[in-house]
Amino acid sequence: MKRNVLITGTSTGVGFESAVLFAQNGYKVYATMRNLKKATELKEKIEAEQQAMRERTAHQNYTKY
């Protein structure tokens, strides 16, 4: 079951880092902020982190056999 989290003020600081951390731990992140440019940066960072996690998981699964 995928968990959801809503974080406000995610354009910088604790909100931004919390959103990334939750995403790294498998949460579906709903982020709010006023700066659209920062929203794009957050989305790209989360997507990059999730891709890196998939690659690490695939590598770990491959090395088990």
N, C-alpha and C positions, 0 to 999 in steps of 0.2 A: 504494500500500500504506500503510495507516494504521499508525503506530507507537504502541506502548503504553508507558506509564511508570507505575511504582508509586512513590509518595512517601509516606513516613511522617512523622508529626508536622506535619500540614498545617493545624492549627487557627489558627496565628499565624505571624508572622515569615517566615523564609526558606522554610519549607515551604509556607505559604499562597501566597506570591508566586511560588514555583517552579511550583506547580500551575497558577496562572493563566497564567504565561508559556508553559508547555508546551501548555496548551489553546489559547492564541492562535496557536501555531505548528502546530496541526493534530494534536497527539497526543491519544490517548484516555488520560485521566488516571484512575488508580486511587489514591484518597487515603485514608489511614487517620488516625484521630484518636479521642480519647475523648469529645469534647464534641459531642453531637448537634446542638446549636444552631449551633455553628461549622460543622459539616458542611453544614447547610442554607444558611448564608451563603456558603460556598465554592461550592456548587452553583449558587446564584442568580447569583453574580458570574461564574462561568464561562459559564453560559447567556447572560447579558447580553453578555459579550464576544464569544461566538460569533455571536449575533444581529447585533451591530454589524459584525462582520467580513463576514457575509453581505450586509448592506446596503451596505457599502463596495464589495464585489466586484460586486454587482449594478449599482451606480452606475457603477463603472469600466467594466464591460462595455457599459453603455448609452451611455456617452460616447464610446466608440471608434467608433461608427458614425455 
